[in-house]
Amino acid sequence: YICFTDDLYCFSIPNLSLIWKNQIDDCVNFGLQKIENDLLVHGEIEIIRLTKAGDIVWRFAGIDIWVNIDGHKEVTVLPKSIKLVDFESNIYELDFDGNIISQNL
């Protein structure tokens, strides 16, 4: 898997043939993490969970973008939840289904 601008690419190994390509975030994708048997994409506008086949499971947008200038890690996958910190340092905790558990705005 490779994030490049607003797209996510899935390649086969070792021949690197393209399996699929999807536009994920409307602006840019910053990173990708494993979450259970799926993938979690840290986009600028949204946090997106998708299957390894590229199908979107859910999307989550906060009040602001997912970039933090105060040095906080924007996306942290915890054992049973996901902690998110946006540009204004608002903190969100989601369950793995994309539902808000708590938020500190």
C-alpha positions in Angstrom: 0.0 0.0 0.0 1.3 3.5 -0.9 -0.4 6.8 -0.1 0.3 9.5 -2.7 -1.5 12.8 -2.6 -5.2 12.0 -2.3 -4.9 8.4 -3.6 -4.1 5.0 -2.0 -2.5 2.4 -4.2 -2.4 -1.4 -3.6 0.4 -3.3 -5.3 1.2 -7.0 -5.5 4.6 -8.1 -4.2 7.1 -8.9 -5.6 6.2 -7.8 -9.2 4.5 -4.5 -8.1 1.6 -4.8 -10.4 -1.3 -2.5 -9.5 -4.2 -4.3 -7.8 -6.4 -1.3 -7.1 -6.3 2.5 -6.7 -8.8 4.7 -4.8 -9.1 8.4 -4.1 -9.4 8.4 -0.3 -9.2 11.9 1.1 -10.2 15.0 -0.9 -6.9 16.7 -0.2 -4.0 14.5 0.9 -3.3 11.2 2.7 -0.6 11.4 5.4 -0.4 7.9 6.6 -1.8 4.4 6.8 -2.1 2.0 9.8 -3.5 -1.5 10.3 -6.7 -1.7 12.4 -7.9 -5.2 13.1 -8.1 -6.8 9.5 -8.6 -3.4 7.8 -6.6 -0.2 7.1 -6.9 3.2 8.7 -6.0 6.2 6.5 -5.0 9.5 8.1 -6.2 12.1 5.6 -6.1 15.8 5.9 -9.9 16.2 6.0 -11.0 12.7 7.1 -10.0 9.6 8.9 -11.1 6.6 6.8 -11.4 2.9 7.6 -11.3 0.7 4.6 -10.9 -3.0 3.8 -7.7 -4.4 2.3 -9.7 -4.7 -0.9 -10.1 -0.9 -0.9 -13.8 -0.7 0.1 -14.6 2.2 2.5 -16.1 1.0 5.8 -16.5 4.5 7.4 -15.3 8.1 7.3 -14.9 10.6 10.2 -14.3 14.3 10.0 -13.7 16.5 13.0 -14.2 20.2 13.5 -10.8 21.0 11.9 -8.2 19.3 9.7 -6.1 16.3 10.9 -2.8 18.3 11.3 -1.7 19.4 14.7 0.9 22.2 15.1 1.2 21.7 18.8 3.2 18.5 18.5 0.3 16.1 19.3 0.1 12.9 17.4 -3.0 13.2 15.2 -3.9 9.5 15.0 -3.2 6.8 17.6 -4.7 3.3 17.4 -5.2 2.0 20.9 -6.2 -1.6 21.9 -9.9 -0.8 21.8 -10.3 2.7 20.3 -8.7 5.4 18.1 -7.5 8.7 19.6 -7.6 11.6 17.2 -6.3 15.2 17.7 -7.1 17.9 15.2 -5.5 21.3 14.2 -7.0 23.1 17.2 -6.0 20.2 19.6 -9.6 19.0 19.9 -9.5 15.4 21.1 -11.8 12.7 19.8 -12.0 9.0 20.8 -13.7 6.6 18.3 -14.6 3.0 18.6 -13.4 0.7 15.7 -16.8 1.2 14.0 -16.2 5.0 13.7 -18.6 6.0 16.5 -17.6 8.8 19.0 -16.8 7.4 22.4 -15.7 10.8 23.8 -14.6 14.2 22.7 -12.9 17.2 24.3 -13.6 20.3 22.2 
